[in-house]
Amino acid sequence: MLLAVVFGLGFVFLGIGSGSTGISQALQQAFNFGHGGGGTSISSLERKTEKHPKDAQAWRDLATAYETKQQAANAATALKRYVTLRPKDTSALAELGSEYSTEAQTYATQYQVAAAQGQNQGSAGDVFAPPSSSPLGKAFNDPNILKDPISSAVQSAASTAENTAFQNYQTAQIGAMSAYRQLVALTPDDANAQLQLGQAAQAANASQVAITAYEKFLKLAPHDPLAAQVKSQLTNLRSQLAAQSAAVTPSKKSSAK
């Protein structure tokens, strides 16, 4: 439940995981438009990067080819290699953040599907289970007495899929946060970059990074249409940090005693 709550808070804000295209998708479409490299096969570009790993343009073309095929994870990997070679390319950094965000949306969907499968399996068991007051019903509800091996296997698989999707989601959001941190270091007055850093950091559960980015966004664009939502998120984040601090402080005092 804790993972689900943290996960849910992370990807709902500003359209992530809710079916909305969101800012990151709009940026992705804008960046993908007009890029070259679409006429070259992915396999030939992969061979080129293997042969010339320090060829920045080869990595850039490979990333574009992956984007054309909507392979966000592979595109992010190629873009990461590119920005390592060209660390001041702000458009590539923004695109890298967008690809990581797209990848995170895929994992968010996988998480939701796995969670639904686990819930549906439990519902099916409830429908066909004997009355809970009967001896067989009591045995049915006691995992130490009677287990349905098929149901147990399905629920275990769903739980594993949920955890895997959650971990992959977090990794992708951390990747997006890293890309946007590099971007804002180069363009500190870019309000959109600050906003996207805050969004990715919040989804990655890096609350303090998100707070700093949101505060800078509001300073740069106080009248932006999203300012009210950002202020609301700031209030929530500050409350969460205060609650965490209050929970940690008594335990430290107890330890000292």
Buried (B, 14 or more C-beta within 10 A) or exposed (E): EEEEEEBEBBBBBBBBBEEEEBBBBEBBEEBBEEBEBEEBEBEEBBEBBEEEEEBBBBBBBBBBBBBBEEBBBBBBBBBBBBBEBBEEBBEBBBBBBBBBBBBBBBBBBBBBBBBEBBEEBEEEBEEEBEEEEEEEBBEBBEEEEEEBEEEEEBBEBBBEBBEBBBEBBBBBBBBBBBBBBBBBEEBEEBBBBBBBBBBBBBBBBBBEBBBBBBBBBBEBBEEBEBBEBBEEBBEBBEEBEEEEEEEEEEEEEEEEE
